Amino acid sequence: MSKIADYLQEHLDGEVTDSLEVRRFFSTDASILQIMPSVIVYPINENDVRKIARFSWQLAQRGKLLPITARGGGSDTSGAAIGSGIMMVFTAHMNRIITLDPKKEFVTVEPGITFGSLQQTLYTHGLFLPPYPVSSAYATVGGGLANNAIGEKSVKYGALGKYVEKLSVVLANGEVIETKPLTKRELNKKLGLTSLEGDIYRGIDTLLEENHSLLQDERQRIRTLHNRAGYNLFDIKKKNTFDLTPLFLGSQGSLGIITEATLQLVPHNPQTELAILSLDSLAELQDLLPRIIDLKPSICEMINKTTVYEITRLSPNQLRGVLDNPSADIHLILEFDDSKEGSQKKALKSLQKLAERGGGYLRVADNNDEREKINKLRRSVATLFFETRGNAKAVPVAEDVSLPLDRLADFLHKAIDIYAAAQLKPAIWGHAGDGVVKMHPVLDLAQTGDRQKLFKVSDLIYNTALTMGGSISASSGDGRVRAPYLGHVYGKEARQLMLAVKKICDPHGILNRGVKTASAQEVKAMMRSEYHHQRHDYLPHS
Ligand SMILES: Cc1cc2nc3c(=O)[nH]c(=O)nc-3n(C[C@H](O)[C@H](O)[C@H](O)COP(=O)(O)OP(=O)(O)OC[C@H]3O[C@@H](n4cnc5c(N)ncnc54)[C@H](O)[C@@H]3O)c2cc1C
């Protein structure tokens, strides 16, 4: 092993490796980028995380940079779960439920627990954590918090951040802090600390004080429900509280490393009504979507014709018998989970009327077989990511755009035209009820022409979303892929504020270096020549 790997192994309880095979595995996530880490570490506890941060901080003080990247399930599509230096993998050991209080409806977890396994435990108590991504089988709560993820249920329940009570965070120098809403008095105490924590409270407080109206203006310009571009400076200061939690949520491990989270839970109702509404045109979507939202669905996801076509091309039997009219332009997957059965039935009736008047075709699941078919469709987009054959793949490009709901159909029209001009037909899916769009055109990243198309299309798509009051990063964060576009989202001054936040929290630039700051040139240099997302983690055998 290298000197660094040896040193870390000697001082940590968790495993350390610099095997080429393992490093190669962790050099990619679900994005189109690749960076080779130099050491892989599987921390056992917070103390390991602290020691690693401290080690890297001390090296940086001596002028040697060894960045740290936190990693959960590696399903990040923005190129944020990769990095040079130390890769800290949480799924091996730090994946436990620390406390679960079913009465008070709270759970405290370590970051490496997957949404899937957490939910299985919570269901047995009649509870659940409502925002979970489509990747929940292997995506972790830590990764979800770092991205402030949303999922199919967010249309009713909001983003993951809404459920956070408090976080434990290891700072760049190895200090551990707890973030939660502070009173004025508690804040004053923090402002007086002579530590990195004190520097962060003072730095952020001053920055918010001095730039209040600038931040108000920026916030109003972006009209979407979900905006993860840059850092969330908008929700830290409330009338009577000051809370750094929103700053760490969505920061993609670039400001601190989450080692523990206490989350609020919600009663789970497994008896729901499920339906698919197939629409022949985007005009129908424009007309029906606001009325469907008024019915308060607990799921309102979309999947377009090309997605169905691509999934069927890759896996011919996967969607057999699931859709009555697979050639419809767009399919909405809808669920109603109100605790009163009568309310669910009423919503379905209204949906039926909307479909009859609006021209859509409604298929309601009235037995378990039908429910399973609709669930199959919900989960099917993952097939796009895991295809191994050939070099031309449905790659995630400009794939996390969010729009104000009233502009969604208009945006989709324009996006399809942009792709068509580049002779591309993207698979489009997303959280329609949240105005979030994911797009996957088939491209061969080894071909220069296809790479050029990718960047050209991204430019046009992002600019289109921004002119409509949207954001380029809805739920998967900017990572490195979208970092070059941050200057288009925020004005020059606000962009400078975001960079100042990074400097305050991570003065040596150790944590997830390049995330939210990479230039277009740097991104081009990190591009893979082949896209394939590997779902299984490379974990130690101990
Ligand atoms: C098939 C598929 C479907 C998806 N569906 C959705 C969806 O519905 N909604 C959605 O929001 N996203 C979706 N995503 C994107 C992604 O799955 C989510 O953002 C997910 O929450 C990431 O979790 P992860 O454990 O894989 O994190 P990773 O990919 O490992 O990491 C994500 C980010 O979090 C950071 N991080 C990880 N752990 C920590 C920690 N402990 N402390 C600090 N930072 C940390 C990483 O450095 C990285 O920046 C999807 C991706 C795929 C491949």
The ligand as an SDF file (V2000), in Angstrom:
LIG
                    3D

 53 58  0  0  0  0  0  0  0  0999 V2000
  -31.8260    5.2900  -11.3130 C   0  0  0  0  0  0  0  0  0  0  0  0
  -31.6680    6.5950  -10.5610 C   0  0  0  0  0  0  0  0  0  0  0  0
  -32.7920    7.2420  -10.1060 C   0  0  0  0  0  0  0  0  0  0  0  0
  -32.6690    8.4360   -9.3780 C   0  0  0  0  0  0  0  0  0  0  0  0
  -33.7980    9.0380   -8.9290 N   0  0  0  0  0  0  0  0  0  0  0  0
  -33.7080   10.1650   -8.2080 C   0  0  0  0  0  0  0  0  0  0  0  0
  -34.8810   10.7740   -7.6890 C   0  0  0  0  0  0  0  0  0  0  0  0
  -35.9820   10.2810   -7.8540 O   0  0  0  0  0  0  0  0  0  0  0  0
  -34.7340   11.9180   -6.9540 N   0  0  0  0  0  0  0  0  0  0  0  0
  -33.4980   12.4530   -6.6740 C   0  0  0  0  0  0  0  0  0  0  0  0
  -33.4210   13.4480   -5.9580 O   0  0  0  0  0  0  0  0  0  0  0  0
  -32.3800   11.8990   -7.1670 N   0  0  0  0  0  0  0  0  0  0  0  0
  -32.4470   10.7720   -7.9100 C   0  0  0  0  0  0  0  0  0  0  0  0
  -31.3050   10.1840   -8.3700 N   0  0  0  0  0  0  0  0  0  0  0  0
  -30.0010   10.7430   -7.9850 C   0  0  0  0  0  0  0  0  0  0  0  0
  -29.4430   10.0910   -6.6900 C   0  0  0  0  0  0  0  0  0  0  0  0
  -29.8480    8.7400   -6.6340 O   0  0  0  0  0  0  0  0  0  0  0  0
  -29.9200   10.7600   -5.4010 C   0  0  0  0  0  0  0  0  0  0  0  0
  -29.4930   12.0820   -5.3220 O   0  0  0  0  0  0  0  0  0  0  0  0
  -29.4770   10.0050   -4.1320 C   0  0  0  0  0  0  0  0  0  0  0  0
  -30.0470   10.6090   -3.0160 O   0  0  0  0  0  0  0  0  0  0  0  0
  -27.9770    9.9380   -3.9370 C   0  0  0  0  0  0  0  0  0  0  0  0
  -27.7090    9.0270   -2.8880 O   0  0  0  0  0  0  0  0  0  0  0  0
  -26.3700    8.1520   -2.8480 P   0  0  0  0  0  0  0  0  0  0  0  0
  -26.3060    7.4170   -1.5660 O   0  0  0  0  0  0  0  0  0  0  0  0
  -26.2320    7.3280   -4.0640 O   0  0  0  0  0  0  0  0  0  0  0  0
  -25.2860    9.3100   -2.8120 O   0  0  0  0  0  0  0  0  0  0  0  0
  -23.9210    9.3980   -3.5750 P   0  0  0  0  0  0  0  0  0  0  0  0
  -24.1530    9.3360   -5.0380 O   0  0  0  0  0  0  0  0  0  0  0  0
  -22.9400    8.4630   -3.0170 O   0  0  0  0  0  0  0  0  0  0  0  0
  -23.5020   10.8730   -3.1590 O   0  0  0  0  0  0  0  0  0  0  0  0
  -24.2820   11.9790   -3.5280 C   0  0  0  0  0  0  0  0  0  0  0  0
  -23.6250   13.2380   -2.9830 C   0  0  0  0  0  0  0  0  0  0  0  0
  -23.6890   13.1980   -1.5600 O   0  0  0  0  0  0  0  0  0  0  0  0
  -22.3840   13.3160   -0.9850 C   0  0  0  0  0  0  0  0  0  0  0  0
  -22.4110   12.4960    0.2290 N   0  0  0  0  0  0  0  0  0  0  0  0
  -22.6560   11.1730    0.3520 C   0  0  0  0  0  0  0  0  0  0  0  0
  -22.6470   10.8240    1.6450 N   0  0  0  0  0  0  0  0  0  0  0  0
  -22.3650   11.9610    2.3580 C   0  0  0  0  0  0  0  0  0  0  0  0
  -22.1990   12.2580    3.7280 C   0  0  0  0  0  0  0  0  0  0  0  0
  -22.3150   11.3220    4.6520 N   0  0  0  0  0  0  0  0  0  0  0  0
  -21.9040   13.5240    4.0750 N   0  0  0  0  0  0  0  0  0  0  0  0
  -21.7920   14.5070    3.1660 C   0  0  0  0  0  0  0  0  0  0  0  0
  -21.9250   14.2830    1.8460 N   0  0  0  0  0  0  0  0  0  0  0  0
  -22.2180   13.0250    1.4500 C   0  0  0  0  0  0  0  0  0  0  0  0
  -21.4470   12.8150   -2.0710 C   0  0  0  0  0  0  0  0  0  0  0  0
  -20.1560   13.3320   -1.8800 O   0  0  0  0  0  0  0  0  0  0  0  0
  -22.1350   13.3580   -3.2980 C   0  0  0  0  0  0  0  0  0  0  0  0
  -21.8230   14.6970   -3.4350 O   0  0  0  0  0  0  0  0  0  0  0  0
  -31.3910    8.9950   -9.1430 C   0  0  0  0  0  0  0  0  0  0  0  0
  -30.2530    8.3540   -9.6280 C   0  0  0  0  0  0  0  0  0  0  0  0
  -30.3820    7.1640  -10.3190 C   0  0  0  0  0  0  0  0  0  0  0  0
  -29.1450    6.4750  -10.8100 C   0  0  0  0  0  0  0  0  0  0  0  0
  1  2  1  0
  2  3  1  0
  2 52  2  0
  3  4  2  0
  4  5  1  0
  4 50  1  0
  5  6  2  0
  6  7  1  0
  6 13  1  0
  7  8  2  0
  7  9  1  0
  9 10  1  0
 10 11  2  0
 10 12  1  0
 12 13  2  0
 13 14  1  0
 14 15  1  0
 14 50  1  0
 15 16  1  0
 16 17  1  0
 16 18  1  0
 18 19  1  0
 18 20  1  0
 20 21  1  0
 20 22  1  0
 22 23  1  0
 23 24  1  0
 24 25  2  0
 24 26  1  0
 24 27  1  0
 27 28  1  0
 28 29  2  0
 28 30  1  0
 28 31  1  0
 31 32  1  0
 32 33  1  0
 33 34  1  0
 33 48  1  0
 34 35  1  0
 35 36  1  0
 35 46  1  0
 36 37  1  0
 36 45  1  0
 37 38  2  0
 38 39  1  0
 39 40  1  0
 39 45  2  0
 40 41  1  0
 40 42  2  0
 42 43  1  0
 43 44  2  0
 44 45  1  0
 46 47  1  0
 46 48  1  0
 48 49  1  0
 50 51  2  0
 51 52  1  0
 52 53  1  0
M  END
$$$$
